Amino acid sequence: MKLSRPARRASLVVHVAASASWLGLTLGLLALAVTATATGSAVTAEASVRAMKLFADLLLLPVAFLTSVSGVLLSVGTPWGLARHRWVTVKFWLTLAATAATAFALRPGLAREAAAMTANGPAPGPGDLLPGPLVSLCAYVFMTAISILKPWGPTRRGRNHRATARGPAPTPAGTPASADRPRPSR
């Protein structure tokens, strides 16, 4: 499936906007986590944790899903392919891992912290709120860098696809194709 030029451009705009939103949300979560852990005010800490929970509940998963879907659409609808280049494959798996971590670790952890703070529990420590946004931020910056730099070259599938797309090497007229093969030395 090949996307038309307008569809490819629209998909690229959606993907970049969703990815930038995911990165921005993560920076916001990190700022709120630092505020919650560094403040001496229980009211400020609780407000920060509640804001983190609100962002995680309402925005993170839809943005993660939009990033994933638009990335897959771009990869299968363009010559990059989903499994033709190592950087695309790495981005795909990191995006899935980050989405799963958001759904199954970050959101439940924030819900526990918010419930504990509402019940006048202790203020969260740095080990409670900071790891999620820090790991996410590192992953998103890494994915942004490999999107720009496109390192590591093609996968085996990509090399095979490229060789198939080029077709067999042309042979001079009147010579059999086997004449192009090197002959074993004696």
N, C-alpha and C positions, 0 to 999 in steps of 0.2 A: 504494500500500500504506500503510495507516495502522496504526500500532501501538496495541494496547489500552493503557489506562492502566497496568496492572501491568507490561506489557512495556516501555513507554516509561520508566517509573521504574527498572526493573531495568537497562535499557540505559544510562540516565543515570548510575546509580551505578557501573556497570562503567567507563564512559567517564571519569568524573571520577577514579575510583580509579587507572585505568591512566595517565591523563595526569599525575596527581600523582606516581605512581611514576616515570614517565619524567623528570619534573622533579627528583625527589629523587635518582635515579640520576645525573643530570647534575651535580647539586651535589656528590655524593660523588666523581664522577670529577674534578671541578674541584679539590676539596680534596686528592685523591691526587696530581693533577698538580702542584699548588703544592708539596706535600710533596716529591715526587720531584725537582723542579727547584731547590728552595731548600735542601734538606738538604746537609750536608757529608758525610754517611755514605753510602757505596756500598750498604751493606746495606739501609738505609732506603729509598733510591731504588729499588733492585731490588724490594723488597717492595711498594712503592707501585705500580710499573709492573705487577707480577704481579697485584696486586689489581684494578687498572684493567682488565687483560686478562680476568680472571675475570668481572668485572661485565659487560664488553662481550660476551663470548662466551656467557654463560649467561642474562643478564637483559635486555639492551637490546633485542634484536630481538623476543623474545616480547612485551615490553611495548609496543614500537612497533607491532607487528602488532595487538595487542588494542586499542590506542588508535585505530588506523586503522579497523578493522572496526566497532568500537562507534560511532565518529563517523559513518561512512557509514550504518550502520543507523539512527542517530538522525536523520540528515538526510533520508533517504528515507522514514522512517516517521513524520515529524512535518511540520507545516506549514512548517518552515524550508526544507526542500528542499535538494538538493545544489547547485543552480545558481540559486536564486531570490534569494539575498542575497549581497552581495559578501563579507561577513565569513566566511561559511561556505565560499565558494569559496577565499578566501585561506587559511583554515585547512587545507582539504583539500590544496591544493598544497604548502603549507609542511610538512605532516605527511609527505607523500610524499617531498619533498626531504630532510627530516631522516632519514627511514627509509633512503633510498638512501645518504645520506652516512654513516650509521652502518654500513651493510653494506659499502660499497665504499671508504670512506676511513678511518674511525675504527678499525674492527676490524683491518684489515690493518696500519695504522700502529702500533697497539699491539702486534701480533704481532711486527713488525720490531723495535720498541724492546725488547720482552722478550727476543727472541732475541739482540740485540746485548748486552744487559746480562748475560745468562747466559754469553755468550762473553767476559766481562770487557771489554766494549767501554766506551766513554766514557759517563758519565752523561748523561741527556737534557738538552737545553737547553730554555728556555722556549718556543722556537719549535717544538719537537717535540711537546710534550704539551698545552700550554695552548689553542691555537686551537680544537680540536674542542669541548671542553666549554664554552668561552666563547661560541662561535657558537651552539651548541645551547641554552645557557641563555638567550641573548637571544631566540632563536626561540620557545622555550617560554613565556617571560614575555610576549612579544608576543601569542602565540596565546591565552594566558590572558586578557590584557587585552581583546582584541577579542571573546572569548567573553562577557565580562561587559558591555562597553560596546555591542556590536553596532553599530558605525559603518557609514557609507557607504550605507545604504539598499539597496533591491532592485536586482537586475540587470534588464536588458531582459526577460529571460524571466520574472522575478518580477513585473514590472509587467504583462506580458501575461497571466500566470496570474491575477493579482489582478483585472484587468479582465474576464477571461472568467468568473471565479467570481462576480462581481457581476451579470453579465448585462446586457442592454440596459436603458437608462434607460426607466422607465415613461412611457407617453404618455397624455394625457387621453383619456377615452372619446370615440369618434366622430371623432377627428382622426387623419389618417395620420401614420406615423412620420416622414415627410419634413418635416412641418410644424415639427418641433423643430429642424431644421438652420437655421443663420443664413443669411439671404438676402444675396447679394452686393449691395453698394451700387452705385448708378449714377453 
